[in-house]
Amino acid sequence: MSERRLKNKDVELLASIALGLRGEYEKADAARWQGSPFEWILHRPSRQRGKIGEQLIAGWCAARGFDVVRSPDSDADRIIEGERVEIKFSTEWENGQYVFQQLRDQNYKFLICIGISPFDAQIWIFNKKDIPFKKLKHQHGGERGHDTWWIGFKPGNPPEWMNKRGSFVEVYKIFSSLRKNRKHP
């Protein structure tokens, strides 16, 4: 078995500088998240974080007795109680905000945004037709940026269009009503 170590002096120097910088970037968040059941998520790449968010919502819905399956295409993340659902996930940023990225106007009925703080979680649910895409910020510039938006806000201060749509109770009520409608036409 070969020993893994740095072999180039310049790479060693760069690694030494990186280790010195590491503390600068980890201190503030490390203290806030220490002991959190969600802390491990911070150390995952952003693409995995999105998948984790989808799995958290799917697991929560299934545990609440809702029918949940993966979407057959990439326009939605899950089918919950027969409806196409897009799920966006954010951990709380250092500035106290949630940032939900890669919002698209695709084939789904509901958008769920779930934000995780060290010892709390918030959730919002919207019918896609109520999302004011034209008022949101484009995520990318240029030609690519016209179909992708993002929103950022502090948990206690969401944009006005999001007010009164954010709670686990609200999500439960919506999916419960869908379940009733499916069982009793």
Sequence and secondary structure as in RCSB ss.txt:
>XXXX:A:sequence
MSERRLKNKDVELLASIALGLRGEYEKADAARWQGSPFEWILHRPSRQRGKIGEQLIAGWCAARGFDVVRSPDSD
ADRIIEGERVEIKFSTEWENGQYVFQQLRDQNYKFLICIGISPFDAQIWIFNKKDIPFKKLKHQHGGERGHDTWW
IGFKPGNPPEWMNKRGSFVEVYKIFSSLRKNRKHP
>XXXX:A:secstr
        HHHHHHHHHHHHHHHHHHHHHHHHHTT TTHHHHTS HHHHHHHHHHHHHHHHHHTT  EEE SSTT
 SEEETTEEEEEEEEE  TTS EEEEEE   S SEEEEEEEETTEEEEEEEEGGG  GGGSEESS TGGGGG EE
EEE TTS  GGGTT  SHHHHHHHHHHHHHHHH  
